[in-house]
Amino acid sequence: MRRLLVTLSLVGLSFASSPQPAVAEVEGRTVCEGYCGTAAVGCYVVASIFVGRDKCDAMYGGCLDGCMAALMEEEI
């Protein structure tokens, strides 16, 4: 029960503190890494038990690639 409570509080905190994608386009690569890192931490905490760490690593890589592509598209 305590583990579930800690997990739910961490997930809620990650959603409450994560920057919006529009902010990621303005701030640059550092914000992309922070945004995707926050999502990856949530994946590690919640979903890695069911899908494995490799899926969370792939999700982080895809998130970072997508965020950087959005930055490049915005600059053009």
For each residue, the residues with C-beta under 8 A, 3 or more apart:
1: 4 5
2: 5 6
3: 6 7
4: 1 7 8
5: 1 2 8 9
6: 2 3 9 10
7: 3 4 10 11 45 46
8: 4 5 11 12
9: 5 6 12 13
10: 6 7 13 14 41 42 45
11: 7 8 14 15 42 45 46
12: 8 9 15 16
13: 9 10 16 17
14: 10 11 17 18 38 39 41 42
15: 11 12 18 42
16: 12 13
17: 13 14 38
18: 14 15 35 38 39
19: 23 24 27 31 34 35
20: 23 24
21: 24 25 35 67 70
22: 25 26
23: 19 20 26 27 31 35
24: 19 20 21 27 31 32 35 67 70 71
25: 21 22 70 71 74
26: 22 23 31
27: 19 23 24 30 31
28: 31 32 71
29: 32 33 68 71
30: 27 33 34
31: 19 23 24 26 27 28 34 35
32: 24 28 29 35 36 64 67 68 71
33: 29 30 36 37 64
34: 19 30 31 37 38
35: 18 19 21 23 24 31 32 38 39 63 67
36: 32 33 39 40 60 63 64 67
37: 33 34 40 41 60
38: 14 17 18 34 35 41 42
39: 14 18 35 36 42 43 59 60 63
40: 36 37 43 44 56 57 59 60 63
41: 10 14 37 38 44 45
42: 10 11 14 15 38 39 45 46 47
43: 39 40 46 47 48 55 56 59 60
44: 40 41 47 48 53 56
45: 7 10 11 41 42 48
46: 7 11 42 43 49
47: 42 43 44 50 51 55 56
48: 43 44 45 51 52 53 55 56
49: 46
50: 47
51: 47 48 55 56
52: 48 55 56
53: 44 48 56 57
54: 57 58
55: 43 47 48 51 52 58 59
56: 40 43 44 47 48 51 52 53 59 60
57: 40 53 54 60 61
58: 54 55 61 62
59: 39 40 43 55 56 62 63
60: 36 37 39 40 43 56 57 63 64
61: 57 58 64 65
62: 58 59 65 66
63: 35 36 39 40 59 60 66 67
64: 32 33 36 60 61 67 68
65: 61 62 68 69
66: 62 63 69 70
67: 21 24 32 35 36 63 64 70 71
68: 29 32 64 65 71 72
69: 65 66 72 73
70: 21 24 25 66 67 73 74
71: 24 25 28 29 32 67 68 74 75
72: 68 69 75 76
73: 69 70 76
74: 25 70 71
75: 71 72
76: 72 73
